Amino acid sequence: MRRPAALSRRRDSLREEINSRFNSQNLFQGAMWAAMWTTMVGGFITLLGAGGGA
């Protein structure tokens, strides 16, 4: 009876570890995507500003 409980506990800990890793990876990807999007929008705004100024 003790072994299955230990196995289930190991599975839960592994699940929590995987979930935390996936969450951190998603946060990192989201930050990278946001930075890329802001740089793209900034580039478009600067291009439009230069075109409007010229």
C-alpha positions, 0 to 999 in steps of 0.5 A: 500500500505504501509503494503506490502512494509514493508512485502517485506522489512522484507523478504529482511532483513530476506533473507540477514540475512540468506544468511550472516549466511549461508556464515559465516557457509560455511566459518567456515566449509571450514576452519575446512575442510582445517585444517583437510586436512592439519593435515592429509597430515602432518600426512602422510608426518611425517609417510613417513618421519619416514618410510624413516628415519628408 
